[in-house]
Amino acid sequence: MEFDRTKLLQTLLQEADLLLARLNEGGLHEIMGEWNKRCTMFGKPVTLSQGDNVISGTALSLNDDGGLVVKTDAGQSTFYAGDVTVIQ
């Protein structure tokens, strides 16, 4: 299947510009809501690696600051950095 790579890049850049404009207008809450609705990771078991530290739990959502909320045996925690793997 062939496609026009230039058109694809133009479309991606146009969409990125629209998202940036929404962010600059204070639309982070709206964008985070869309992310939370569409993310297939939420409700699934995950591991989150931060260097040598590995946390296991269930991914719940993103908070208003963009942190990943994970339910662990110790309760809910929010993470802002790390490598997340969905456990199949």
VEXMAR-865966 format. One line per 4 residues: their letters; for each residue x, y, z of C-alpha. Coordinates in steps of 0.05 Angstrom, whole numbers. Example, Ala and Ser with C-alpha at 12.3 -4.5 7.8 and 13.67 -1.06 7.14 Angstrom:
VEXMAR-865966
as	246/-90/156 ~ 273/-21/143
This chain:
VEXMAR-865966
mefd	0/0/0 ~ 28/67/-20 ~ 14/133/12 ~ 39/204/7
rtkl	90/213/62 ~ 91/288/53 ~ 16/292/64 ~ 21/247/125
lqtl	75/291/156 ~ 34/354/141 ~ -27/323/174 ~ 12/302/235
lqea	43/371/243 ~ -25/405/235 ~ -55/360/289 ~ 4/374/335
dlll	-6/448/324 ~ -80/442/342 ~ -63/403/406 ~ -11/454/426
arln	-60/511/415 ~ -111/475/459 ~ -58/466/513 ~ -39/539/510
eggl	-112/558/518 ~ -117/517/582 ~ -145/454/551 ~ -102/405/588
heim	-162/379/628 ~ -200/365/563 ~ -140/330/532 ~ -128/288/594
gewn	-202/268/594 ~ -195/244/522 ~ -132/206/540 ~ -166/172/599
krct	-225/151/556 ~ -182/121/501 ~ -123/90/538 ~ -127/14/535
mfgk	-79/5/593 ~ -127/27/647 ~ -157/-30/688 ~ -101/-77/669
pvtl	-43/-104/711 ~ 22/-67/699 ~ 93/-65/723 ~ 128/2/729
sqgd	204/2/730 ~ 243/60/759 ~ 315/37/755 ~ 322/-23/801
nvis	255/-10/833 ~ 196/-49/803 ~ 124/-34/824 ~ 67/-81/806
gtal	-6/-61/807 ~ -66/-41/764 ~ -63/22/721 ~ -124/65/738
slnd	-118/132/702 ~ -77/194/691 ~ -86/249/742 ~ -93/323/725
dggl	-17/331/726 ~ -6/274/677 ~ 17/224/730 ~ -1/151/723
vvkt	-46/128/781 ~ -32/56/799 ~ -68/13/851 ~ -18/-30/888
dagq	-22/-75/949 ~ -1/-14/990 ~ -57/30/961 ~ -59/81/904
stfy	4/115/882 ~ 19/165/827 ~ 81/159/784 ~ 111/212/739
agdv	169/173/710 ~ 186/101/694 ~ 178/46/643 ~ 108/16/643
tviq	93/-54/618 ~ 22/-81/611 ~ 20/-153/637 ~ -18/-196/587
